[in-house]
């Protein structure tokens, strides 16, 4: 019997922690707390490294036991797991739970990325306003590129 259960337990726990970190990240993005955001990004990276390591161990183990080939281990693994007897039900349930958690994490991360993108755009516009630049007021340079027209009456100089 292949000892997959401990790896899936580790991945499930890491995915649950990642989901919690993503939730805290959303709160940090709402308050725009830079230090918290950087700390949460480091936590996310650590958890993702842990998940990736466990997934690589799983793939190597399955290849070693001849369950899958090195070319496409995930697709073959799902079929192989579905054909296993009831003694592997705990692994099947953990694999399903990991897939569900992974989808939730992807959704949360996508939402956080959209929030971050919106914040970056807003900050860029505010910075340009302070500098006296406008996206609409641009002139052509000698090389044919465009550059913003700066104003002598910027808020930053006031």
C-alpha positions in Angstrom: 0.0 0.0 0.0 1.3 3.4 -0.9 1.5 5.9 2.1 -0.4 8.8 0.5 -2.5 9.8 3.4 0.2 11.7 5.4 1.0 13.8 2.3 -2.6 14.6 1.7 -3.1 15.5 5.4 -0.1 17.9 5.1 -1.4 19.4 1.8 -4.9 19.8 3.3 -3.6 21.5 6.4 -1.4 23.8 4.3 -4.3 24.7 2.0 -6.5 25.5 5.0 -3.8 27.8 6.4 -3.4 29.4 2.9 -7.1 30.1 2.8 -6.9 31.8 6.2 -3.9 33.8 5.1 -5.7 34.9 1.9 -8.6 36.1 4.1 -6.3 38.1 6.3 -4.6 39.5 3.2 -8.0 40.8 1.9 -8.4 42.6 5.3 -4.9 44.0 5.1 -5.6 45.2 1.5 -8.8 47.0 2.8 -6.8 48.9 5.4 -3.8 49.3 3.1 -1.3 48.2 5.8 1.9 47.7 3.9 3.8 45.8 6.6 0.9 43.4 7.1 0.6 42.8 3.4 4.4 42.1 3.1 4.2 39.7 6.1 1.2 37.9 4.6 3.0 37.6 1.2 5.9 35.9 2.9 3.5 33.5 4.7 1.8 32.7 1.4 5.1 31.9 -0.2 6.1 29.6 2.6 2.8 27.7 2.5 2.9 27.4 -1.3 6.5 26.0 -1.0 5.2 23.5 1.5 2.3 22.5 -0.7 4.6 22.2 -3.8 7.1 20.1 -1.9 4.3 17.7 -0.7 2.9 17.5 -4.2 6.4 16.6 -5.6 6.8 13.9 -3.0 3.4 12.5 -4.0 4.4 12.5 -7.7 7.7 10.8 -7.0 6.1 8.2 -4.8 3.5 7.4 -7.4 6.2 7.1 -10.1 8.4 4.9 -7.8 5.5 2.5 -7.2 4.7 2.4 -10.9 1.2 4.0 -10.6 1.9 6.8 -13.0 4.5 7.8 -15.6 6.5 11.0 -15.2 4.9 12.7 -18.2 1.3 13.3 -16.9 1.1 12.1 -13.3 -2.0 14.1 -12.2 -4.4 12.9 -14.9 -3.4 9.3 -14.5 -3.5 9.6 -10.7 -7.1 10.7 -10.6 -8.1 7.7 -12.7 -6.0 5.3 -10.6 -7.4 6.7 -7.4 -11.0 6.3 -8.6 -10.4 2.6 -9.3 -9.0 1.8 -5.8 -10.9 -0.3 -3.3 -12.8 1.1 -0.3 -9.6 0.8 1.8 -8.4 4.0 0.0 -11.6 6.0 0.7 -9.8 8.2 3.2 -7.2 9.2 0.6 -10.0 9.8 -2.0 -11.8 12.0 0.5 -8.7 14.0 1.3 -7.8 14.4 -2.4 -11.3 15.7 -3.0 -11.0 18.1 0.0 -7.7 19.3 -1.2 -9.1 20.0 -4.7 -12.0 21.9 -3.2 -9.7 23.9 -0.9 -7.4 24.6 -3.9 -10.3 26.0 -5.9 -11.3 28.2 -2.9 -7.7 29.5 -2.6 -7.5 30.3 -6.3 -10.8 32.2 -6.1 -9.6 34.2 -3.0 -6.3 34.9 -4.6 -7.9 36.1 -7.8 -10.1 38.4 -5.8 -7.2 39.8 -3.8 -5.3 40.3 -7.1 -8.2 42.4 -8.4 -8.3 44.5 -5.2 -4.5 45.0 -5.4 -4.7 46.0 -9.1 -7.5 48.6 -8.3 -5.4 50.0 -5.4 -2.4 50.3 -7.7 -4.3 52.1 -10.3 -5.8 54.5 -7.7 -2.4 55.2 -6.2 -0.9 55.9 -9.7 -3.6 58.4 -10.5 -3.2 60.1 -7.1 0.6 60.3 -7.6 0.2 61.7 -11.1 -2.2 64.3 -9.7 0.3 65.3 -7.1 3.0 65.7 -9.8 0.7 67.7 -12.0 0.4 65.1 -14.7 -2.8 64.1 -16.5 -3.2 61.0 -18.6 -5.2 63.1 -21.1 -2.6 65.8 -21.5 0.4 64.3 -23.4 2.7 65.7 -26.0 4.9 64.0 -28.6 8.6 64.0 -28.2 11.2 64.3 -31.0 11.5 60.5 -31.1 7.7 60.1 -31.6 6.9 58.9 -28.1 4.5 60.6 -25.8 5.1 62.1 -22.4 2.8 63.8 -19.9 2.7 67.6 -19.8 3.9 68.8 -16.5 2.2 71.7 -14.8 4.0 74.5 -13.0 1.1 74.5 -10.5 1.4 71.1 -9.0 -0.1 70.1 -5.6 3.3 68.8 -4.6 4.8 72.3 -4.9 2.0 74.1 -3.1 
